[in-house]
């Protein structure tokens, strides 16, 4: 717990220290010749380096259905939906705040994402979130309900069509779901987007959890999908072996296995106001 608090405090302090420099760069960032690496705030499951513009409200509606292994009995998972509703606000052009509620484990979450060093050829952002598992028994201590994820996001538009991202990650569970799992976990995320047309792209991301116990029943998350840009909305359709849309959930507890066909269909609907 103390380590997570120190890390979040360090990230927040870093943002404040660099804020003046970043504000001075905003005027020039609008004229950057390189367009954003990603159109949406998520690649598939993991965060991209995109942030909301100042004053913009975004609504993210995320669904992850049940495993397609259920066959027709569960209508290939559509009868078992996990829903996440998230509101995102652009505090500045380079920093956004968000709150959300996910039905899986009745999870409430808050997050902050900030872009850094806008003059760099590599787009850089930090992302930090705290989750509250409200599905645990009433006797559970509040601190045991908490989990955290902190990420450094580094993306690059390789060419007109291809964008890539790498995401060193730290996850903290005050009360892991498995006794064999560590409280603190280190992971590395990799993601990419390939543009097929002006409004259509294919996306993929994968996270390797270096701290996963060999006795764990969970696996590393792999997500494959497409983005469809309709102008006012972005539809993100995907298949993943993780049902949670929250970082601590899918990074540590991906329930499915691609090799066994145990995967989940899902989508994001993104609307900006």
C-alpha positions, 0 to 999 in steps of 0.5 A: 500500500505504501509503495503504491501511494509513493508511486502515485504521489511521485507521478502527480508531483512530476506532472505539477513540476512539468506543468509550466513547461507543458503549458508553454508548449501547448501553443506549438503542439497544435502545429505539430506535423505528426498526427496522433498515433491513436484516434481513441484513448484505448488501443484495444484494452490498454490505454493509448497516449491520446488524451481529451482536449481541454473542456471536452467530455467523453463517455466510454461505454464498454461491454465484455460478454461471456466466453464464446465457449458457452455456445448457443446456450449463452448465445456465444456469451451475449447473455453474460455481459460485463458493462463499464460506464466511464466519464472522462473530462479534459482538464487541460489539453494534456491532462484528463480525469475519469471516473467509472463503474464496472459491473464485474466485481462491482468496481468503482474507479478513478484515473488520471492520464497526462501527456508529457514532453509534447515536443518529443518525436515519441509521444509520452504519457503517464496513466494512474488508476485506483479501483475499489472492489465493492463486491467483497463482504461488508467485513472487508477492510476498505484498504483491502478493496483497493487496487492500483495500476500505474503505466508509462505510455510511449507511442510512435507513429511509424508511418502513415498507417502504422502506430506502435506503443510500449507500456511499462506497468506496475499493478498493486492489489492490497488483497489479491484474488489468488493467495499465490499471487503477489501484491505488487506486480510488474508487467509490460504492455505492447500495442499497435494500430494499422490504418486500413482506410481513413475511418477503419483500422485494426488494433492489437495489444498484449500484456506480459505479467512478469510477476504471475505465479506459475500456480495462477489460473489466470493468463496474460491478456491478448486483445484483437479488434477494429476501430470504426470512426463515424465522425461523432463516434468511434466504435471499437470492436474486439475479441479478448481473453480478459473480461474486465475493462479495468487495468488491474482486472485484465492485467492480472486476471485474464480468465480466458485462453486463446489456445482453447478458444476461451475468448470474449467478444466486446466493444467500446462506444466512444462519444465526445461532447 
